Amino acid sequence: FHPKINLSWARAHLNKRLFWDASPAERDLGMRWRTPEEAVLGSVPPIIENGWI
């Protein structure tokens, strides 16, 4: 973990909802957000291929 992430920081920040505006990244970088299903289906094959599980 990062040195600034300690128990005090965790108590203050975990279990809180964070909101941000991703439209600049979408607009400037052409980012497209994947659905959770797409993310899982895209992540699992490399994990298996690399023998991580």
N, CA, C and O atoms as a Maestro MAE file, in Angstrom:
{
 s_m_m2io_version
 :::
 2.0.0
}

f_m_ct {
 s_m_title
 :::
 protein
 m_atom[212] {
  # First column is atom index #
  i_m_mmod_type
  r_m_x_coord
  r_m_y_coord
  r_m_z_coord
  i_m_residue_number
  s_m_chain_name
  s_m_pdb_residue_name
  s_m_pdb_atom_name
  i_m_atomic_number
  :::
  1 25 0.818 -1.201 0.000 1 A "PHE " " N  " 7
  2 3 0.000 0.000 0.000 1 A "PHE " " CA " 6
  3 2 0.854 1.253 0.000 1 A "PHE " " C  " 6
  4 15 2.030 1.227 0.361 1 A "PHE " " O  " 8
  5 25 0.246 2.334 -0.406 2 A "HIS " " N  " 7
  6 3 0.927 3.628 -0.388 2 A "HIS " " CA " 6
  7 2 1.132 4.042 1.063 2 A "HIS " " C  " 6
  8 15 0.271 3.773 1.900 2 A "HIS " " O  " 8
  9 25 2.263 4.696 1.388 3 A "PRO " " N  " 7
  10 3 2.545 5.080 2.778 3 A "PRO " " CA " 6
  11 2 1.467 5.965 3.413 3 A "PRO " " C  " 6
  12 15 1.284 5.937 4.630 3 A "PRO " " O  " 8
  13 25 0.757 6.747 2.600 4 A "LYS " " N  " 7
  14 3 -0.272 7.630 3.172 4 A "LYS " " CA " 6
  15 2 -1.571 6.894 3.483 4 A "LYS " " C  " 6
  16 15 -2.463 7.456 4.119 4 A "LYS " " O  " 8
  17 25 -1.685 5.658 3.046 5 A "ILE " " N  " 7
  18 3 -2.893 4.886 3.331 5 A "ILE " " CA " 6
  19 2 -2.661 4.123 4.627 5 A "ILE " " C  " 6
  20 15 -2.025 3.069 4.646 5 A "ILE " " O  " 8
  21 25 -3.186 4.676 5.694 6 A "ASN " " N  " 7
  22 3 -3.074 4.026 6.996 6 A "ASN " " CA " 6
  23 2 -4.478 3.831 7.564 6 A "ASN " " C  " 6
  24 15 -5.465 4.143 6.897 6 A "ASN " " O  " 8
  25 25 -4.570 3.329 8.764 7 A "LEU " " N  " 7
  26 3 -5.871 3.046 9.363 7 A "LEU " " CA " 6
  27 2 -6.720 4.300 9.497 7 A "LEU " " C  " 6
  28 15 -7.926 4.260 9.254 7 A "LEU " " O  " 8
  29 25 -6.110 5.402 9.877 8 A "SER " " N  " 7
  30 3 -6.847 6.661 10.014 8 A "SER " " CA " 6
  31 2 -7.426 7.102 8.668 8 A "SER " " C  " 6
  32 15 -8.589 7.498 8.584 8 A "SER " " O  " 8
  33 25 -6.612 7.032 7.625 9 A "TRP " " N  " 7
  34 3 -7.080 7.414 6.290 9 A "TRP " " CA " 6
  35 2 -8.217 6.493 5.853 9 A "TRP " " C  " 6
  36 15 -9.227 6.953 5.321 9 A "TRP " " O  " 8
  37 25 -8.050 5.198 6.080 10 A "ALA " " N  " 7
  38 3 -9.061 4.231 5.668 10 A "ALA " " CA " 6
  39 2 -10.390 4.497 6.359 10 A "ALA " " C  " 6
  40 15 -11.441 4.455 5.720 10 A "ALA " " O  " 8
  41 25 -10.353 4.770 7.654 11 A "ARG " " N  " 7
  42 3 -11.600 5.054 8.383 11 A "ARG " " CA " 6
  43 2 -12.291 6.290 7.834 11 A "ARG " " C  " 6
  44 15 -13.520 6.339 7.780 11 A "ARG " " O  " 8
  45 25 -11.524 7.282 7.429 12 A "ALA " " N  " 7
  46 3 -12.098 8.534 6.939 12 A "ALA " " CA " 6
  47 2 -12.617 8.422 5.506 12 A "ALA " " C  " 6
  48 15 -13.543 9.144 5.135 12 A "ALA " " O  " 8
  49 25 -12.043 7.536 4.696 13 A "HIS " " N  " 7
  50 3 -12.361 7.540 3.278 13 A "HIS " " CA " 6
  51 2 -13.080 6.306 2.749 13 A "HIS " " C  " 6
  52 15 -13.782 6.401 1.742 13 A "HIS " " O  " 8
  53 25 -12.933 5.174 3.380 14 A "LEU " " N  " 7
  54 3 -13.586 3.982 2.860 14 A "LEU " " CA " 6
  55 2 -15.074 4.009 3.166 14 A "LEU " " C  " 6
  56 15 -15.518 4.659 4.112 14 A "LEU " " O  " 8
  57 25 -15.821 3.303 2.362 15 A "ASN " " N  " 7
  58 3 -17.276 3.234 2.481 15 A "ASN " " CA " 6
  59 2 -17.935 4.577 2.191 15 A "ASN " " C  " 6
  60 15 -19.016 4.865 2.706 15 A "ASN " " O  " 8
  61 25 -17.288 5.396 1.371 16 A "LYS " " N  " 7
  62 3 -17.851 6.670 0.931 16 A "LYS " " CA " 6
  63 2 -18.005 6.600 -0.585 16 A "LYS " " C  " 6
  64 15 -17.223 5.943 -1.272 16 A "LYS " " O  " 8
  65 25 -19.001 7.271 -1.081 17 A "ARG " " N  " 7
  66 3 -19.196 7.319 -2.529 17 A "ARG " " CA " 6
  67 2 -18.391 8.475 -3.105 17 A "ARG " " C  " 6
  68 15 -18.392 9.585 -2.573 17 A "ARG " " O  " 8
  69 25 -17.712 8.188 -4.194 18 A "LEU " " N  " 7
  70 3 -16.932 9.210 -4.874 18 A "LEU " " CA " 6
  71 2 -17.580 9.504 -6.218 18 A "LEU " " C  " 6
  72 15 -18.055 8.599 -6.904 18 A "LEU " " O  " 8
  73 25 -17.591 10.767 -6.580 19 A "PHE " " N  " 7
  74 3 -18.168 11.173 -7.851 19 A "PHE " " CA " 6
  75 2 -17.160 12.015 -8.603 19 A "PHE " " C  " 6
  76 15 -16.489 12.860 -8.011 19 A "PHE " " O  " 8
  77 25 -17.048 11.795 -9.896 20 A "TRP " " N  " 7
  78 3 -16.158 12.596 -10.716 20 A "TRP " " CA " 6
  79 2 -16.750 12.698 -12.111 20 A "TRP " " C  " 6
  80 15 -17.608 11.907 -12.503 20 A "TRP " " O  " 8
  81 25 -16.281 13.670 -12.836 21 A "ASP " " N  " 7
  82 3 -16.745 13.906 -14.195 21 A "ASP " " CA " 6
  83 2 -15.714 13.337 -15.157 21 A "ASP " " C  " 6
  84 15 -14.605 13.862 -15.263 21 A "ASP " " O  " 8
  85 25 -16.066 12.292 -15.843 22 A "ALA " " N  " 7
  86 3 -15.140 11.641 -16.767 22 A "ALA " " CA " 6
  87 2 -15.286 12.161 -18.191 22 A "ALA " " C  " 6
  88 15 -14.614 11.667 -19.096 22 A "ALA " " O  " 8
  89 25 -16.152 13.150 -18.405 23 A "SER " " N  " 7
  90 3 -16.373 13.615 -19.771 23 A "SER " " CA " 6
  91 2 -15.119 14.171 -20.440 23 A "SER " " C  " 6
  92 15 -14.982 14.004 -21.652 23 A "SER " " O  " 8
  93 25 -14.173 14.838 -19.716 24 A "PRO " " N  " 7
  94 3 -12.950 15.273 -20.409 24 A "PRO " " CA " 6
  95 2 -12.150 14.094 -20.976 24 A "PRO " " C  " 6
  96 15 -11.633 14.183 -22.090 24 A "PRO " " O  " 8
  97 25 -12.045 13.008 -20.235 25 A "ALA " " N  " 7
  98 3 -11.320 11.835 -20.734 25 A "ALA " " CA " 6
  99 2 -12.062 11.214 -21.908 25 A "ALA " " C  " 6
  100 15 -11.451 10.790 -22.889 25 A "ALA " " O  " 8
  101 25 -13.375 11.167 -21.797 26 A "GLU " " N  " 7
  102 3 -14.166 10.616 -22.897 26 A "GLU " " CA " 6
  103 2 -13.997 11.464 -24.150 26 A "GLU " " C  " 6
  104 15 -13.810 10.936 -25.247 26 A "GLU " " O  " 8
  105 25 -14.063 12.759 -23.982 27 A "ARG " " N  " 7
  106 3 -13.979 13.680 -25.115 27 A "ARG " " CA " 6
  107 2 -12.552 13.765 -25.671 27 A "ARG " " C  " 6
  108 15 -12.341 13.567 -26.868 27 A "ARG " " O  " 8
  109 25 -11.578 14.057 -24.811 28 A "ASP " " N  " 7
  110 3 -10.208 14.319 -25.261 28 A "ASP " " CA " 6
  111 2 -9.444 13.058 -25.651 28 A "ASP " " C  " 6
  112 15 -8.628 13.086 -26.572 28 A "ASP " " O  " 8
  113 25 -9.702 11.960 -24.957 29 A "LEU " " N  " 7
  114 3 -8.955 10.730 -25.208 29 A "LEU " " CA " 6
  115 2 -9.756 9.689 -25.979 29 A "LEU " " C  " 6
  116 15 -9.233 8.646 -26.372 29 A "LEU " " O  " 8
  117 25 -11.034 9.990 -26.187 30 A "GLY " " N  " 7
  118 3 -11.878 9.042 -26.901 30 A "GLY " " CA " 6
  119 2 -12.172 7.789 -26.097 30 A "GLY " " C  " 6
  120 15 -12.402 6.721 -26.664 30 A "GLY " " O  " 8
  121 25 -12.165 7.920 -24.771 31 A "MET " " N  " 7
  122 3 -12.411 6.754 -23.916 31 A "MET " " CA " 6
  123 2 -13.855 6.295 -24.026 31 A "MET " " C  " 6
  124 15 -14.774 7.098 -24.187 31 A "MET " " O  " 8
  125 25 -14.029 4.994 -23.936 32 A "ARG " " N  " 7
  126 3 -15.360 4.402 -23.885 32 A "ARG " " CA " 6
  127 2 -15.387 3.492 -22.672 32 A "ARG " " C  " 6
  128 15 -14.528 2.624 -22.524 32 A "ARG " " O  " 8
  129 25 -16.368 3.685 -21.804 33 A "TRP " " N  " 7
  130 3 -16.468 2.879 -20.591 33 A "TRP " " CA " 6
  131 2 -17.077 1.531 -20.928 33 A "TRP " " C  " 6
  132 15 -18.031 1.432 -21.698 33 A "TRP " " O  " 8
  133 25 -16.501 0.496 -20.332 34 A "ARG " " N  " 7
  134 3 -17.008 -0.852 -20.540 34 A "ARG " " CA " 6
  135 2 -18.011 -1.200 -19.447 34 A "ARG " " C  " 6
  136 15 -17.938 -0.694 -18.327 34 A "ARG " " O  " 8
  137 25 -18.939 -2.066 -19.793 35 A "THR " " N  " 7
  138 3 -19.879 -2.556 -18.791 35 A "THR " " CA " 6
  139 2 -19.124 -3.507 -17.866 35 A "THR " " C  " 6
  140 15 -18.056 -3.998 -18.231 35 A "THR " " O  " 8
  141 25 -19.661 -3.775 -16.681 36 A "PRO " " N  " 7
  142 3 -19.005 -4.753 -15.802 36 A "PRO " " CA " 6
  143 2 -18.828 -6.109 -16.491 36 A "PRO " " C  " 6
  144 15 -17.806 -6.772 -16.311 36 A "PRO " " O  " 8
  145 25 -19.814 -6.511 -17.271 37 A "GLU " " N  " 7
  146 3 -19.717 -7.794 -17.969 37 A "GLU " " CA " 6
  147 2 -18.550 -7.789 -18.956 37 A "GLU " " C  " 6
  148 15 -17.791 -8.756 -19.025 37 A "GLU " " O  " 8
  149 25 -18.402 -6.699 -19.724 38 A "GLU " " N  " 7
  150 3 -17.294 -6.594 -20.679 38 A "GLU " " CA " 6
  151 2 -15.949 -6.606 -19.954 38 A "GLU " " C  " 6
  152 15 -14.988 -7.216 -20.422 38 A "GLU " " O  " 8
  153 25 -15.891 -5.929 -18.814 39 A "ALA " " N  " 7
  154 3 -14.638 -5.860 -18.054 39 A "ALA " " CA " 6
  155 2 -14.222 -7.240 -17.550 39 A "ALA " " C  " 6
  156 15 -13.053 -7.613 -17.644 39 A "ALA " " O  " 8
  157 25 -15.178 -7.990 -17.018 40 A "VAL " " N  " 7
  158 3 -14.864 -9.330 -16.506 40 A "VAL " " CA " 6
  159 2 -14.475 -10.254 -17.652 40 A "VAL " " C  " 6
  160 15 -13.476 -10.968 -17.567 40 A "VAL " " O  " 8
  161 25 -15.257 -10.240 -18.713 41 A "LEU " " N  " 7
  162 3 -14.968 -11.129 -19.844 41 A "LEU " " CA " 6
  163 2 -13.637 -10.786 -20.508 41 A "LEU " " C  " 6
  164 15 -12.978 -11.673 -21.049 41 A "LEU " " O  " 8
  165 25 -13.231 -9.524 -20.477 42 A "GLY " " N  " 7
  166 3 -11.951 -9.129 -21.048 42 A "GLY " " CA " 6
  167 2 -10.777 -9.391 -20.130 42 A "GLY " " C  " 6
  168 15 -9.644 -9.507 -20.597 42 A "GLY " " O  " 8
  169 25 -11.023 -9.487 -18.836 43 A "SER " " N  " 7
  170 3 -9.946 -9.663 -17.860 43 A "SER " " CA " 6
  171 2 -9.623 -11.121 -17.570 43 A "SER " " C  " 6
  172 15 -8.472 -11.455 -17.289 43 A "SER " " O  " 8
  173 25 -10.603 -11.973 -17.633 44 A "VAL " " N  " 7
  174 3 -10.404 -13.367 -17.235 44 A "VAL " " CA " 6
  175 2 -9.450 -14.129 -18.160 44 A "VAL " " C  " 6
  176 15 -8.554 -14.804 -17.655 44 A "VAL " " O  " 8
  177 25 -9.595 -14.055 -19.488 45 A "PRO " " N  " 7
  178 3 -8.686 -14.840 -20.340 45 A "PRO " " CA " 6
  179 2 -7.195 -14.569 -20.099 45 A "PRO " " C  " 6
  180 15 -6.435 -15.530 -19.987 45 A "PRO " " O  " 8
  181 25 -6.732 -13.301 -20.012 46 A "PRO " " N  " 7
  182 3 -5.305 -13.102 -19.747 46 A "PRO " " CA " 6
  183 2 -4.863 -13.661 -18.393 46 A "PRO " " C  " 6
  184 15 -3.731 -14.123 -18.251 46 A "PRO " " O  " 8
  185 25 -5.741 -13.619 -17.413 47 A "ILE " " N  " 7
  186 3 -5.402 -14.160 -16.092 47 A "ILE " " CA " 6
  187 2 -5.159 -15.662 -16.202 47 A "ILE " " C  " 6
  188 15 -4.189 -16.184 -15.652 47 A "ILE " " O  " 8
  189 25 -6.037 -16.346 -16.910 48 A "ILE " " N  " 7
  190 3 -5.894 -17.794 -17.085 48 A "ILE " " CA " 6
  191 2 -4.675 -18.104 -17.954 48 A "ILE " " C  " 6
  192 15 -3.898 -19.004 -17.634 48 A "ILE " " O  " 8
  193 25 -4.503 -17.357 -19.061 49 A "GLU " " N  " 7
  194 3 -3.381 -17.603 -19.978 49 A "GLU " " CA " 6
  195 2 -2.027 -17.428 -19.294 49 A "GLU " " C  " 6
  196 15 -1.071 -18.129 -19.626 49 A "GLU " " O  " 8
  197 25 -1.938 -16.508 -18.353 50 A "ASN " " N  " 7
  198 3 -0.679 -16.262 -17.650 50 A "ASN " " CA " 6
  199 2 -0.488 -17.164 -16.440 50 A "ASN " " C  " 6
  200 15 0.524 -17.071 -15.746 50 A "ASN " " O  " 8
  201 25 -1.454 -18.035 -16.186 51 A "GLY " " N  " 7
  202 3 -1.334 -18.978 -15.082 51 A "GLY " " CA " 6
  203 2 -1.433 -18.333 -13.710 51 A "GLY " " C  " 6
  204 15 -0.905 -18.858 -12.730 51 A "GLY " " O  " 8
  205 25 -2.112 -17.194 -13.642 52 A "TRP " " N  " 7
  206 3 -2.240 -16.504 -12.352 52 A "TRP " " CA " 6
  207 2 -3.269 -17.172 -11.456 52 A "TRP " " C  " 6
  208 15 -3.296 -16.925 -10.250 52 A "TRP " " O  " 8
  209 25 -4.117 -18.018 -12.034 53 A "ILE " " N  " 7
  210 3 -5.046 -18.815 -11.224 53 A "ILE " " CA " 6
  211 2 -5.039 -20.237 -11.725 53 A "ILE " " C  " 6
  212 15 -5.751 -21.085 -11.187 53 A "ILE " " O  " 8
  :::
 }
 m_bond[211] {
  # First column is bond index #
  i_m_from
  i_m_to
  i_m_order
  :::
  1 1 2 1
  2 2 3 1
  3 3 4 2
  4 3 5 1
  5 5 6 1
  6 6 7 1
  7 7 8 2
  8 7 9 1
  9 9 10 1
  10 10 11 1
  11 11 12 2
  12 11 13 1
  13 13 14 1
  14 14 15 1
  15 15 16 2
  16 15 17 1
  17 17 18 1
  18 18 19 1
  19 19 20 2
  20 19 21 1
  21 21 22 1
  22 22 23 1
  23 23 24 2
  24 23 25 1
  25 25 26 1
  26 26 27 1
  27 27 28 2
  28 27 29 1
  29 29 30 1
  30 30 31 1
  31 31 32 2
  32 31 33 1
  33 33 34 1
  34 34 35 1
  35 35 36 2
  36 35 37 1
  37 37 38 1
  38 38 39 1
  39 39 40 2
  40 39 41 1
  41 41 42 1
  42 42 43 1
  43 43 44 2
  44 43 45 1
  45 45 46 1
  46 46 47 1
  47 47 48 2
  48 47 49 1
  49 49 50 1
  50 50 51 1
  51 51 52 2
  52 51 53 1
  53 53 54 1
  54 54 55 1
  55 55 56 2
  56 55 57 1
  57 57 58 1
  58 58 59 1
  59 59 60 2
  60 59 61 1
  61 61 62 1
  62 62 63 1
  63 63 64 2
  64 63 65 1
  65 65 66 1
  66 66 67 1
  67 67 68 2
  68 67 69 1
  69 69 70 1
  70 70 71 1
  71 71 72 2
  72 71 73 1
  73 73 74 1
  74 74 75 1
  75 75 76 2
  76 75 77 1
  77 77 78 1
  78 78 79 1
  79 79 80 2
  80 79 81 1
  81 81 82 1
  82 82 83 1
  83 83 84 2
  84 83 85 1
  85 85 86 1
  86 86 87 1
  87 87 88 2
  88 87 89 1
  89 89 90 1
  90 90 91 1
  91 91 92 2
  92 91 93 1
  93 93 94 1
  94 94 95 1
  95 95 96 2
  96 95 97 1
  97 97 98 1
  98 98 99 1
  99 99 100 2
  100 99 101 1
  101 101 102 1
  102 102 103 1
  103 103 104 2
  104 103 105 1
  105 105 106 1
  106 106 107 1
  107 107 108 2
  108 107 109 1
  109 109 110 1
  110 110 111 1
  111 111 112 2
  112 111 113 1
  113 113 114 1
  114 114 115 1
  115 115 116 2
  116 115 117 1
  117 117 118 1
  118 118 119 1
  119 119 120 2
  120 119 121 1
  121 121 122 1
  122 122 123 1
  123 123 124 2
  124 123 125 1
  125 125 126 1
  126 126 127 1
  127 127 128 2
  128 127 129 1
  129 129 130 1
  130 130 131 1
  131 131 132 2
  132 131 133 1
  133 133 134 1
  134 134 135 1
  135 135 136 2
  136 135 137 1
  137 137 138 1
  138 138 139 1
  139 139 140 2
  140 139 141 1
  141 141 142 1
  142 142 143 1
  143 143 144 2
  144 143 145 1
  145 145 146 1
  146 146 147 1
  147 147 148 2
  148 147 149 1
  149 149 150 1
  150 150 151 1
  151 151 152 2
  152 151 153 1
  153 153 154 1
  154 154 155 1
  155 155 156 2
  156 155 157 1
  157 157 158 1
  158 158 159 1
  159 159 160 2
  160 159 161 1
  161 161 162 1
  162 162 163 1
  163 163 164 2
  164 163 165 1
  165 165 166 1
  166 166 167 1
  167 167 168 2
  168 167 169 1
  169 169 170 1
  170 170 171 1
  171 171 172 2
  172 171 173 1
  173 173 174 1
  174 174 175 1
  175 175 176 2
  176 175 177 1
  177 177 178 1
  178 178 179 1
  179 179 180 2
  180 179 181 1
  181 181 182 1
  182 182 183 1
  183 183 184 2
  184 183 185 1
  185 185 186 1
  186 186 187 1
  187 187 188 2
  188 187 189 1
  189 189 190 1
  190 190 191 1
  191 191 192 2
  192 191 193 1
  193 193 194 1
  194 194 195 1
  195 195 196 2
  196 195 197 1
  197 197 198 1
  198 198 199 1
  199 199 200 2
  200 199 201 1
  201 201 202 1
  202 202 203 1
  203 203 204 2
  204 203 205 1
  205 205 206 1
  206 206 207 1
  207 207 208 2
  208 207 209 1
  209 209 210 1
  210 210 211 1
  211 211 212 2
  :::
 }
}
